Amino acid sequence: MNSALQEISQAKSNFVCKPTGEELLLIPLKDNVADFNQYLVLNELGAYIWDALNPDISYEALQKQILNEFDVEEENLRNDLQKFISDLYQYTCKK
């Protein structure tokens, strides 16, 4: 999971973010132009995770950060975070 986080973190420069109230649009760049046909909508927690990603963060550290910041059960977070990271990896790194 840590390698996926690192790859997503490296791919962040290929996306622009547009806040829309409580959500964040994640828009891929193609030839330095935003491709509005393939955006991803992140809720507040998804946007928090996106912002927290950096090349040095571990999965465990990210999980602790989220538990400190949001009112969420650790068991639920563990399951949901794995799925979210997997989905985000597919969207950002497997295009």
DODRENBA-488266 format. One record per residue: residue number from 0; residue in three letters; z, y, x of N, C-alpha, C in turn; chain. Coordinates in steps of 0.02 Angstrom, whole numbers. Atoms other than C-alpha are relative to their C-alpha. Layout:
# residues N
<NUM, ALA, <Z, Y, X>, <Z, Y, X>, <Z, Y, X>, A>
...
This chain:
# residues 95
<0, MET, <0, -60, 42>, <0, 0, 0>, <0, 63, 44>, A>
<1, ASN, <-2, -58, -44>, <35, 118, 146>, <-70, 18, 26>, A>
<2, SER, <68, -15, -24>, <-144, 101, 209>, <-40, 34, -56>, A>
<3, ALA, <35, -34, 55>, <-209, 149, 36>, <21, 72, -5>, A>
<4, LEU, <-25, -69, 2>, <-98, 303, 37>, <-32, 42, 55>, A>
<5, GLN, <31, -36, -55>, <-167, 353, 207>, <-73, 15, -14>, A>
<6, GLU, <71, -11, 15>, <-347, 330, 151>, <-9, 53, -55>, A>
<7, ILE, <4, -50, 53>, <-318, 430, -8>, <14, 69, 30>, A>
<8, SER, <-18, -63, -32>, <-235, 566, 95>, <-58, 29, 40>, A>
<9, GLN, <57, -23, -39>, <-385, 575, 210>, <-58, 21, -44>, A>
<10, ALA, <55, -16, 46>, <-504, 582, 61>, <14, 64, -40>, A>
<11, LYS, <-18, -59, 41>, <-412, 731, -17>, <-47, 59, 13>, A>
<12, SER, <44, -57, -15>, <-528, 853, 71>, <-67, -4, -36>, A>
<13, ASN, <62, 9, 37>, <-672, 783, -31>, <7, 15, -75>, A>
<14, PHE, <-14, -15, 70>, <-594, 844, -193>, <27, 71, -7>, A>
<15, VAL, <-31, -63, 17>, <-548, 1008, -274>, <45, -13, -60>, A>
<16, CYS, <-47, 7, 55>, <-404, 1027, -395>, <0, 62, -43>, A>
<17, LYS, <-1, -56, 47>, <-402, 1135, -549>, <56, -11, -50>, A>
<18, PRO, <-54, 8, 49>, <-238, 1156, -643>, <-22, 24, -69>, A>
<19, THR, <15, -18, 69>, <-257, 1160, -833>, <63, -9, -41>, A>
<20, GLY, <-63, 7, 35>, <-85, 1189, -903>, <43, -51, 35>, A>
<21, GLU, <-42, 52, -28>, <18, 1032, -875>, <-39, -54, 36>, A>
<22, GLU, <42, 51, -32>, <-129, 932, -809>, <-36, 30, 60>, A>
<23, LEU, <38, -20, -59>, <-229, 937, -649>, <-66, -37, -1>, A>
<24, LEU, <65, 32, -5>, <-415, 904, -641>, <-15, -12, 73>, A>
<25, LEU, <19, 20, -68>, <-467, 811, -485>, <-75, -9, 0>, A>
<26, ILE, <73, -4, 4>, <-650, 851, -455>, <-30, -17, 68>, A>
<27, PRO, <31, 18, -64>, <-754, 765, -320>, <-51, 52, 22>, A>
<28, LEU, <51, -43, -30>, <-862, 867, -203>, <-58, -43, 24>, A>
<29, LYS, <60, 33, -24>, <-1040, 811, -172>, <-42, 53, 34>, A>
<30, ASP, <37, -49, -39>, <-1129, 906, -34>, <32, 70, -8>, A>
<31, ASN, <-39, -61, 6>, <-991, 1040, -46>, <-7, 34, -68>, A>
<32, VAL, <5, -26, 67>, <-1024, 1064, -232>, <42, -44, -46>, A>
<33, ALA, <-43, 38, 47>, <-900, 1013, -368>, <-43, -37, -50>, A>
<34, ASP, <35, 42, 48>, <-964, 870, -476>, <44, -6, -62>, A>
<35, PHE, <-41, -2, 60>, <-890, 910, -647>, <-14, -58, -48>, A>
<36, ASN, <15, 57, 43>, <-967, 753, -723>, <46, -59, 14>, A>
<37, GLN, <-41, 58, -18>, <-843, 637, -636>, <71, 20, 18>, A>
<38, TYR, <-68, -22, -16>, <-673, 721, -640>, <52, -49, -26>, A>
<39, LEU, <-56, 41, 21>, <-506, 635, -658>, <56, 48, -22>, A>
<40, VAL, <-55, -41, 26>, <-363, 709, -761>, <66, -32, 20>, A>
<41, LEU, <-66, 23, -21>, <-190, 692, -685>, <54, 36, -41>, A>
<42, ASN, <-57, -31, 35>, <-31, 721, -785>, <47, 30, 52>, A>
<43, GLU, <-47, -34, -46>, <120, 809, -710>, <22, -45, 58>, A>
<44, LEU, <-22, 46, -53>, <179, 655, -615>, <-58, -17, 46>, A>
<45, GLY, <59, 14, -41>, <3, 613, -555>, <-16, 57, 46>, A>
<46, ALA, <12, -59, -41>, <-19, 791, -493>, <53, 6, 55>, A>
<47, TYR, <-53, -1, -50>, <149, 781, -404>, <-15, -49, 56>, A>
<48, ILE, <17, 51, -50>, <96, 621, -317>, <-58, 23, 43>, A>
<49, TRP, <58, -26, -37>, <-72, 697, -267>, <22, 52, 51>, A>
<50, ASP, <-24, -53, -45>, <16, 848, -192>, <44, -29, 56>, A>
<51, ALA, <-47, 28, -49>, <144, 738, -102>, <-35, -43, 53>, A>
<52, LEU, <35, 44, -47>, <13, 630, -16>, <-19, 37, 64>, A>
<53, ASN, <20, -25, -65>, <-7, 661, 169>, <-5, -61, 46>, A>
<54, PRO, <12, 59, -42>, <-57, 548, 314>, <64, -35, 24>, A>
<55, ASP, <-62, 29, -27>, <125, 518, 365>, <46, -30, -53>, A>
<56, ILE, <-47, 24, 51>, <203, 474, 197>, <-7, -75, -10>, A>
<57, SER, <0, 71, 15>, <252, 295, 165>, <9, -10, -75>, A>
<58, TYR, <-7, 16, 71>, <251, 210, -3>, <73, 6, -21>, A>
<59, GLU, <-71, -3, 15>, <440, 195, 3>, <25, 72, -4>, A>
<60, ALA, <-21, -70, 0>, <463, 379, 45>, <-27, 35, -63>, A>
<61, LEU, <29, -29, 60>, <346, 429, -97>, <40, -21, -61>, A>
<62, GLN, <-40, 26, 57>, <443, 319, -217>, <67, 36, -4>, A>
<63, LYS, <-64, -35, -1>, <608, 399, -164>, <-7, 72, -23>, A>
<64, GLN, <13, -70, 21>, <535, 574, -184>, <-6, 5, -75>, A>
<65, ILE, <11, -1, 73>, <479, 535, -361>, <65, -13, -37>, A>
<66, LEU, <-64, 15, 32>, <647, 458, -407>, <47, 59, 2>, A>
<67, ASN, <-43, -60, -5>, <734, 616, -346>, <-24, 57, -44>, A>
<68, GLU, <29, -56, 35>, <616, 732, -438>, <-8, -12, -76>, A>
<69, PHE, <14, 16, 70>, <584, 642, -605>, <52, -47, -28>, A>
<70, ASP, <-46, 44, 35>, <692, 556, -733>, <-39, -63, -20>, A>
<71, VAL, <38, 61, 12>, <615, 383, -720>, <40, -60, 27>, A>
<72, GLU, <-34, 61, -22>, <685, 206, -705>, <-37, -28, 61>, A>
<73, GLU, <30, 25, -62>, <655, 130, -533>, <-48, -58, -12>, A>
<74, GLU, <43, 58, 15>, <583, -31, -604>, <-67, 22, -31>, A>
<75, ASN, <62, -26, 31>, <458, 64, -713>, <-43, 36, 51>, A>
<76, LEU, <37, -37, -51>, <411, 176, -569>, <-36, -47, 47>, A>
<77, ARG, <30, 47, -47>, <380, 31, -453>, <-65, -29, -28>, A>
<78, ASN, <59, 29, 31>, <257, -50, -574>, <-55, 52, -11>, A>
<79, ASP, <49, -52, 16>, <173, 111, -629>, <-30, 31, 63>, A>
<80, LEU, <24, -31, -62>, <160, 183, -453>, <-52, -44, 35>, A>
<81, GLN, <49, 45, -31>, <72, 29, -386>, <-67, 4, -35>, A>
<82, LYS, <63, -5, 39>, <-57, 37, -526>, <-33, 67, 11>, A>
<83, PHE, <29, -67, -8>, <-80, 225, -508>, <-32, 6, 69>, A>
<84, ILE, <27, -5, -67>, <-105, 214, -319>, <-64, -41, 5>, A>
<85, SER, <60, 43, -1>, <-228, 71, -342>, <-59, 34, -36>, A>
<86, ASP, <52, -35, 37>, <-326, 169, -474>, <-24, 62, 37>, A>
<87, LEU, <18, -60, -38>, <-322, 328, -370>, <-41, -18, 61>, A>
<88, TYR, <38, 23, -58>, <-383, 232, -219>, <-72, -17, -20>, A>
<89, GLN, <66, 17, 24>, <-529, 163, -319>, <-41, 63, -14>, A>
<90, TYR, <35, -62, 18>, <-574, 338, -380>, <-17, 41, 63>, A>
<91, THR, <10, -45, -56>, <-556, 429, -214>, <-34, -31, 60>, A>
<92, CYS, <23, 32, -62>, <-606, 301, -83>, <-56, -51, -10>, A>
<93, LYS, <51, 52, 12>, <-726, 178, -164>, <-61, 25, -37>, A>
<94, LYS, <59, -30, 33>, <-865, 294, -222>, <-62, -17, 39>, A>
